Amino acid sequence: MSAVVVVGAGIVGSSVAYHLARRGVPVTLLEQGPAPATGVTGDSFAWIRSSGGHWPGGAQDFREYAQADYRRLEDELPHITIRRTGSLTWAGTPAPGSRPEPGQFRVGRSDIAALEPNLRHPPGQAIHTPSDAGVDPTALAHALVAAAKAHGATVLHNTAVTSLRMTNRRVEGVLTSTGSHAAATVVLTAGTQVPKLCEPLSADLAIAASPATLARVTAPPGLVKTIVASPDFEVREVRDGGLLLVVPHVEGTPAAFAQAAQGALQHLKAAFRGSDRCRLLGHRTAQRPMPAHGPVIGYATHDRSVYVAVMHSAVTLAPTVGRLVADELVTGRPASELQRCRPRVH
C-alpha cells in the first residue's frame, strides 16, 4: 500500500509527487496517458508570472513565491531550462492614477523598441516585468516525474482512474483501468476530471472547463525577445526559431479554429519586422480547469482520505503548490498560504 496515490501527471501532479517523494513519502503517481503532461499541461502557454494578470481567490496569498520556487527547482533539477526573458504587456490606456504592481515598470516607446527591436510600431507605453519567464511545461513535468522516481516514487502510465475505491463511505484508494491501488490518502490533480471523481463525496467543487487554443509557429530565431501580450495577440519564443502564439477562442468547426490560427499569425506578421518566414506548424485546443473562485487545494473529506489540487494558472503555481501540499501531508499542519483555497466539504 502506498501512503499517497496522486492522480494525474500533469504539472501539478508531477510537482506534488516529486515533493512528496523528496520528503520520503511512499507515493504512486497514476497517469492515464502514455507519458507525463499529455493533457492540458502540454498545451499551456506556460508564462511564469507572479504579478499582473488575474489571480482570483487564494492565489493572491502564495503567487509571490512562484519565482523563488522556480529558482529552487532549477537548483534541484539542473536539466530544466527557464527562459527568463521578461514580459511586455499593453492593452489600451491605463486607468488614471493606476500604478504597476511591485516588480513591474511602466516603460515608454523607446524602451519598448529596445526590448523588442523588431516591433514595427511600438506602443506609446507598456508594462515591463523583468522577472517574468517561460518554461517548457512538458519537459518540466518529465523532469519532476524522473526525479520523483529517483526518490522512490512508483509511476504508472496508461492507467486511467475510473473511480474512488470506497468502503463504508471512506476512501481507501482508487480503481483504475488496470486494477485497484490502496492508499491512506488520494491526491486528485486531474484538472477537469476531478469533480466527476469527487461525485460520491460531499465536497462542493465548482470547476469549469475553459477552452484555450495555442498555435506553434516556426520563425527566425530572436524575432520575439520577450513575452509579448498585446490587444491582438500573445506570443513568446519557446526555443530558438519556435514561437508559441495564443489564438483567440472561437466556436465552430475545425475550419473555424484553423482560420482563427491563421488570423493570429497574420497579426503577428503585421506587428514584427522580419516575420515573412513565419509559418504555422499547427494548433491545438485544450480544456483548462478553471475553478470559479480561485485555486481549490485541500482535503475534500473530513477524514482526510482525499485531497484535491486544481488551479489556474497551474504552470506558474505548481512548484509552490507542490511544496505546500507535501508539507501539509507530511506534517499534518495546515499551510496558512492555502487557507483561502479550501474546498467546501459538507
WOLIN-V661876 format. One record per residue. N is the residue number from 1. RES is the residue in one small letter. SS is DSSP state (alpha for helix, beta for strand, coil for the rest). Layout:
# WOLIN-V661876
N_RES_SS ; N_RES_SS
This chain:
# WOLIN-V661876
1_m_coil ; 2_s_beta ; 3_a_beta ; 4_v_beta ; 5_v_beta ; 6_v_beta ; 7_v_beta ; 8_g_coil ; 9_a_coil ; 10_g_coil ; 11_i_alpha ; 12_v_alpha ; 13_g_alpha ; 14_s_alpha ; 15_s_alpha ; 16_v_alpha ; 17_a_alpha ; 18_y_alpha ; 19_h_alpha ; 20_l_alpha ; 21_a_alpha ; 22_r_alpha ; 23_r_coil ; 24_g_coil ; 25_v_coil ; 26_p_coil ; 27_v_beta ; 28_t_beta ; 29_l_beta ; 30_l_beta ; 31_e_coil ; 32_q_coil ; 33_g_coil ; 34_p_coil ; 35_a_coil ; 36_p_coil ; 37_a_coil ; 38_t_coil ; 39_g_coil ; 40_v_alpha ; 41_t_alpha ; 42_g_alpha ; 43_d_alpha ; 44_s_coil ; 45_f_coil ; 46_a_coil ; 47_w_beta ; 48_i_beta ; 49_r_coil ; 50_s_coil ; 51_s_coil ; 52_g_coil ; 53_g_coil ; 54_h_coil ; 55_w_coil ; 56_p_coil ; 57_g_alpha ; 58_g_alpha ; 59_a_alpha ; 60_q_alpha ; 61_d_alpha ; 62_f_coil ; 63_r_alpha ; 64_e_alpha ; 65_y_alpha ; 66_a_alpha ; 67_q_alpha ; 68_a_alpha ; 69_d_alpha ; 70_y_alpha ; 71_r_alpha ; 72_r_alpha ; 73_l_alpha ; 74_e_alpha ; 75_d_alpha ; 76_e_alpha ; 77_l_coil ; 78_p_coil ; 79_h_coil ; 80_i_coil ; 81_t_coil ; 82_i_beta ; 83_r_beta ; 84_r_coil ; 85_t_coil ; 86_g_coil ; 87_s_beta ; 88_l_beta ; 89_t_beta ; 90_w_coil ; 91_a_coil ; 92_g_coil ; 93_t_coil ; 94_p_coil ; 95_a_coil ; 96_p_coil ; 97_g_coil ; 98_s_coil ; 99_r_coil ; 100_p_coil ; 101_e_coil ; 102_p_coil ; 103_g_coil ; 104_q_coil ; 105_f_beta ; 106_r_beta ; 107_v_beta ; 108_g_beta ; 109_r_alpha ; 110_s_alpha ; 111_d_alpha ; 112_i_alpha ; 113_a_alpha ; 114_a_alpha ; 115_l_alpha ; 116_e_coil ; 117_p_coil ; 118_n_coil ; 119_l_beta ; 120_r_coil ; 121_h_coil ; 122_p_coil ; 123_p_coil ; 124_g_coil ; 125_q_beta ; 126_a_beta ; 127_i_beta ; 128_h_beta ; 129_t_beta ; 130_p_coil ; 131_s_coil ; 132_d_coil ; 133_a_beta ; 134_g_beta ; 135_v_beta ; 136_d_coil ; 137_p_alpha ; 138_t_alpha ; 139_a_alpha ; 140_l_alpha ; 141_a_alpha ; 142_h_alpha ; 143_a_alpha ; 144_l_alpha ; 145_v_alpha ; 146_a_alpha ; 147_a_alpha ; 148_a_alpha ; 149_k_alpha ; 150_a_alpha ; 151_h_coil ; 152_g_coil ; 153_a_coil ; 154_t_beta ; 155_v_beta ; 156_l_beta ; 157_h_coil ; 158_n_coil ; 159_t_coil ; 160_a_coil ; 161_v_beta ; 162_t_beta ; 163_s_beta ; 164_l_beta ; 165_r_beta ; 166_m_beta ; 167_t_beta ; 168_n_coil ; 169_r_coil ; 170_r_beta ; 171_v_beta ; 172_e_beta ; 173_g_beta ; 174_v_beta ; 175_l_beta ; 176_t_beta ; 177_s_coil ; 178_t_coil ; 179_g_beta ; 180_s_beta ; 181_h_beta ; 182_a_beta ; 183_a_beta ; 184_a_beta ; 185_t_beta ; 186_v_beta ; 187_v_beta ; 188_l_beta ; 189_t_coil ; 190_a_coil ; 191_g_alpha ; 192_t_alpha ; 193_q_alpha ; 194_v_alpha ; 195_p_alpha ; 196_k_alpha ; 197_l_alpha ; 198_c_coil ; 199_e_coil ; 200_p_coil ; 201_l_coil ; 202_s_coil ; 203_a_beta ; 204_d_beta ; 205_l_coil ; 206_a_coil ; 207_i_beta ; 208_a_beta ; 209_a_beta ; 210_s_beta ; 211_p_beta ; 212_a_beta ; 213_t_beta ; 214_l_beta ; 215_a_beta ; 216_r_beta ; 217_v_beta ; 218_t_beta ; 219_a_coil ; 220_p_coil ; 221_p_coil ; 222_g_coil ; 223_l_coil ; 224_v_coil ; 225_k_coil ; 226_t_coil ; 227_i_beta ; 228_v_beta ; 229_a_beta ; 230_s_coil ; 231_p_coil ; 232_d_coil ; 233_f_coil ; 234_e_beta ; 235_v_beta ; 236_r_beta ; 237_e_beta ; 238_v_beta ; 239_r_beta ; 240_d_coil ; 241_g_coil ; 242_g_beta ; 243_l_beta ; 244_l_beta ; 245_l_beta ; 246_v_beta ; 247_v_beta ; 248_p_coil ; 249_h_coil ; 250_v_coil ; 251_e_coil ; 252_g_coil ; 253_t_coil ; 254_p_alpha ; 255_a_alpha ; 256_a_alpha ; 257_f_alpha ; 258_a_alpha ; 259_q_alpha ; 260_a_alpha ; 261_a_alpha ; 262_q_alpha ; 263_g_alpha ; 264_a_alpha ; 265_l_alpha ; 266_q_alpha ; 267_h_alpha ; 268_l_alpha ; 269_k_alpha ; 270_a_alpha ; 271_a_alpha ; 272_f_beta ; 273_r_coil ; 274_g_coil ; 275_s_coil ; 276_d_coil ; 277_r_coil ; 278_c_coil ; 279_r_beta ; 280_l_beta ; 281_l_beta ; 282_g_beta ; 283_h_beta ; 284_r_beta ; 285_t_beta ; 286_a_beta ; 287_q_beta ; 288_r_beta ; 289_p_beta ; 290_m_beta ; 291_p_beta ; 292_a_coil ; 293_h_coil ; 294_g_coil ; 295_p_coil ; 296_v_beta ; 297_i_beta ; 298_g_beta ; 299_y_beta ; 300_a_coil ; 301_t_coil ; 302_h_coil ; 303_d_coil ; 304_r_coil ; 305_s_coil ; 306_v_beta ; 307_y_beta ; 308_v_beta ; 309_a_beta ; 310_v_beta ; 311_m_coil ; 312_h_coil ; 313_s_coil ; 314_a_alpha ; 315_v_alpha ; 316_t_alpha ; 317_l_alpha ; 318_a_alpha ; 319_p_alpha ; 320_t_alpha ; 321_v_alpha ; 322_g_alpha ; 323_r_alpha ; 324_l_alpha ; 325_v_alpha ; 326_a_alpha ; 327_d_alpha ; 328_e_alpha ; 329_l_alpha ; 330_v_alpha ; 331_t_alpha ; 332_g_coil ; 333_r_coil ; 334_p_coil ; 335_a_coil ; 336_s_alpha ; 337_e_alpha ; 338_l_alpha ; 339_q_alpha ; 340_r_alpha ; 341_c_alpha ; 342_r_coil ; 343_p_coil ; 344_r_beta ; 345_v_beta ; 346_h_coil
